[in-house]
């Protein structure tokens, strides 16, 4: 192998680390020809866990590495959000026993097809843009922590993969509220809301103003009021559009008198 190609290989392996993957598209765009990649595989430097995707020989395929690849190498505006973000941050206490974890991704860009072909222990599910009208944001090294925070996002250490961008608890809860479509979804969201004692009112106010889902906002506020968290009394809903009329989320449920959304009548029993 020439010194030039050896240097290219060393840069590639150093960039991948032990858990990241790299796509054929990225390799071509950065000067790694198909024939060169074939040589790397034949020489035992790279392996292909799925068609069109490569990683270091001896590396460990982890969801954290895959998400970091999507964010930092594929330059896709995708973040870990909703239910999985809350679970990852330690808020989960409503486990679906016997089910594999589902990595819930949100953002303006769609998932590449190769993601679903990877033999990950977890499922990966794309939930679209979510309930916010915030602009797309790329997660480059130049993207500041403040820029992320302005959208309810933050970097989180995912050892050994590096930093991964995920929703803050405030944004993740609103994303979860947007996904709730039946009684079981409300039970789960309510159980998680019970543990949300440390949400930040100012951040919530910003997100509520930028949330276009009337259902998500009303459900979030109704459950927050129900659990009596201290931060709820500090929320200012000025300029927050809560729509008009009633919202029937659960047929035959109990109408919340303030936020005009139907909730299951047996929420207290579900909490146990």
SULGINOR-V416278 format. One line per field, one symbol per residue. phi: phi as a letter, one per 20 degrees, with the letter a starting at -180 (. if undefined). psi: psi as a letter, one per 40 degrees, with the letter a starting at -180 (. if undefined). Layout:
phi: ???
psi: ???
//
This chain:
phi: .fgfffffffffffffmecedbegfffffdndfgfffgffffeneccdfbgnccbffnfdfcfffffffgfddeldeccfblffgfffenefbcfefndffdeedcqfdeffffgfefeffdedcedmfmeddfffcedefeffffffffdmcbecfcgeeoececffgfffffffffffcbffffgffffffgeeedfdgfffgffffeeeefgffffgfffffgemfgfffefddfmeedmcneceecgmedfffedlcedgfdgffffm
psi: hiddddddddddddddaeeiihiddddddfehidddddddddeediiheiheiiiiheihhidddddddddddefhghihaaddddddeeehfgigheiiihhhhiidiihidddeehfidiihhheaeafifiiihigidehidddddeefiihhhgheeahhhiiidddddddddddheaddddddddddddefefihdddddddddehehdddddddddddddefidddeehhehehheaiiihgdhheahhhddefhhiiefddddd.
//
